[in-house]
Amino acid sequence: MGNTVVIANDHGAVHTKNELTAHLIARGYQVTNLGVDDPTSVDYPDMAAAACTEFFKGDYAFGIVCCGTGIGISIAANKIEGIRCALPQNIFAARMAKEHNNVNFLAFGGRIDYPESITAMLDAYMDAEFQGGRHADRVQKIMDLEG
């Protein structure tokens, strides 16, 4: 797994994308930024598709998608075969997303007031390790739902 992260956002999460990108770079990651940098309206399903398509092209550690709430873009990402995108609401959920679900994408909402910082949630995810075992069996069951 590489040391590069793909990130994409819509107009509702420019600041969020920038905050996460700066944090990733400070942690030593390279970032492929497919998102927008101004408030010009774009459609979050298009941004999710672009990020997921790019993810499968390269040696990415994981991906991040952001929209106003994180909900729409996470739903869109999860429609792409092979993507498991979590929308963590706190540090615990972000850690569990990796430890139990081995997600390869995180989603964040630019218009959400989180109880804990998004960079702390990102750290919890990045610092966690997939636990495997019974969780691997469950992740496989999730993936089998794709058809």
ABEGO torsion letter per residue (X at the ends): XBABBBBBBBAAAAAAAAAAAAAAAAAGBBBBBABBABABBBBAAAAAAAAAAAAAABBBABBBBBBAAGAAAAAAAAABBGBBBBBBABAAAAAAAAAAAGBABBBBBAABBBABBAAAAAAAAAABBBAEEAAAAAAAAAAAAAX
